Amino acid sequence: MKKKILVVDDSIAVARQLGKVIEEFDDYEVIGHARDGAEAIKLYKTLNPDVVLMDIVMPMMDGIQSLRTLMRVDPQARVVMVSSVGGVGQKVEDALRLGARNVVSKPFEPEKIKSVLDKVFVEG
């Protein structure tokens, strides 16, 4: 059975690119896309994904605020933050402190994404 992924990114192009990468993996599937953190919380509650791939920088409710809320909703949530290279160092540290399982950087490297997703499930 495939593991369900919720992609959270305000850029449709980035979300599509990430979706294409994930769909190449036999054991994962994208089940939804949220454009901001508030939508991510709603979709998390209704779709019950196995993993959330969440952009750090988004309008309205950013990834850090959303992560904080999501961890209150479900302390066992598996969240992997997606970061643009550079300029978000403190936010990456904050995300990991708040409960994110890992961080992947844009531009995406399929092998890295697969490795991070697999690691999230091995670690529980």
C-alpha positions as CSV (number, residue, x, y, z in Angstrom):
1,M,0.0,0.0,0.0
2,K,1.4,3.4,-1.0
3,K,2.2,6.0,1.7
4,K,0.1,9.2,1.3
5,I,1.8,12.5,0.9
6,L,0.3,16.0,1.3
7,V,2.3,18.7,-0.5
8,V,2.1,22.2,0.9
9,D,3.5,25.0,-1.3
10,D,2.1,28.3,-2.4
11,S,3.7,27.8,-5.9
12,I,1.7,25.6,-8.2
13,A,4.8,25.0,-10.3
14,V,6.8,23.8,-7.4
15,A,3.9,21.6,-6.1
16,R,3.6,20.0,-9.5
17,Q,7.3,19.4,-9.8
18,L,7.4,17.8,-6.4
19,G,4.3,15.7,-7.2
20,K,6.0,14.4,-10.4
21,V,9.1,13.4,-8.4
22,I,7.0,11.6,-5.8
23,E,4.8,9.8,-8.3
24,E,8.0,8.2,-9.8
25,F,8.4,6.3,-6.5
26,D,6.5,3.0,-6.3
27,D,5.7,3.4,-2.6
28,Y,4.4,7.0,-2.4
29,E,1.5,9.0,-3.8
30,V,0.4,12.6,-3.5
31,I,-3.1,12.8,-2.1
32,G,-3.5,16.5,-1.9
33,H,-2.0,20.0,-2.3
34,A,-2.4,23.0,0.0
35,R,-1.4,26.5,-1.0
36,D,-0.7,27.8,2.6
37,G,-0.4,26.6,6.1
38,A,-4.1,27.2,7.1
39,E,-5.3,25.0,4.2
40,A,-2.6,22.4,5.1
41,I,-4.2,22.1,8.6
42,K,-7.6,21.6,7.1
43,L,-6.4,19.0,4.6
44,Y,-4.4,17.2,7.2
45,K,-7.5,16.6,9.2
46,T,-9.6,15.4,6.3
47,L,-7.0,13.5,4.2
48,N,-4.9,11.9,7.0
49,P,-1.7,11.8,5.1
50,D,1.3,9.7,6.2
51,V,3.7,12.6,5.5
52,V,3.4,16.3,4.9
53,L,6.0,18.0,2.6
54,M,5.7,21.7,3.6
55,D,7.3,24.8,2.2
56,I,8.8,27.0,4.9
57,V,8.1,30.4,3.2
58,M,4.4,30.9,2.3
59,P,1.9,33.8,2.5
60,M,-0.7,34.1,5.3
61,M,0.4,31.2,7.5
62,D,4.0,30.2,6.8
63,G,5.4,26.7,7.3
64,I,6.7,27.3,10.8
65,Q,3.4,28.6,12.1
66,S,1.6,25.7,10.3
67,L,4.1,23.1,11.7
68,R,3.5,24.5,15.2
69,T,-0.3,24.1,14.8
70,L,0.0,20.7,13.2
71,M,2.1,19.3,16.0
72,R,-0.5,20.4,18.5
73,V,-3.3,18.8,16.4
74,D,-1.2,15.6,16.0
75,P,2.1,15.3,17.9
76,Q,2.9,12.2,15.8
77,A,2.6,14.0,12.5
78,R,5.4,13.3,10.1
79,V,6.4,16.6,8.5
80,V,9.3,17.3,6.2
81,M,10.1,20.9,5.5
82,V,10.9,22.2,2.0
83,S,13.4,25.0,1.9
84,S,14.8,27.3,-0.7
85,V,18.6,27.3,-0.5
86,G,20.0,30.2,1.6
87,G,18.3,32.7,3.9
88,V,16.2,30.4,6.0
89,G,18.8,28.9,8.3
90,Q,17.1,30.0,11.5
91,K,13.7,28.9,10.2
92,V,15.2,25.4,9.4
93,E,16.5,25.2,13.0
94,D,13.1,26.3,14.3
95,A,11.3,23.7,12.2
96,L,13.5,20.8,13.5
97,R,13.1,22.0,17.1
98,L,9.3,22.1,16.6
99,G,9.1,18.6,15.4
100,A,9.9,18.5,11.6
101,R,11.5,15.2,10.8
102,N,13.8,16.5,8.1
103,V,14.4,19.3,5.6
104,V,14.8,19.0,1.8
105,S,16.1,21.8,-0.4
106,K,14.9,23.2,-3.7
107,P,15.9,22.5,-6.4
108,F,14.7,18.9,-5.8
109,E,17.0,15.9,-6.2
110,P,14.7,12.9,-6.6
111,E,17.2,10.6,-4.8
112,K,17.4,12.9,-1.8
113,I,13.6,13.2,-1.5
114,K,13.3,9.4,-1.7
115,S,16.0,9.0,0.9
116,V,14.4,11.5,3.3
117,L,10.9,10.0,2.9
118,D,12.2,6.4,3.5
119,K,14.1,7.6,6.6
120,V,11.0,9.2,8.0
121,F,9.3,5.8,8.0
122,V,12.2,3.8,9.3
123,E,12.6,6.2,12.3
124,G,8.8,6.1,12.9
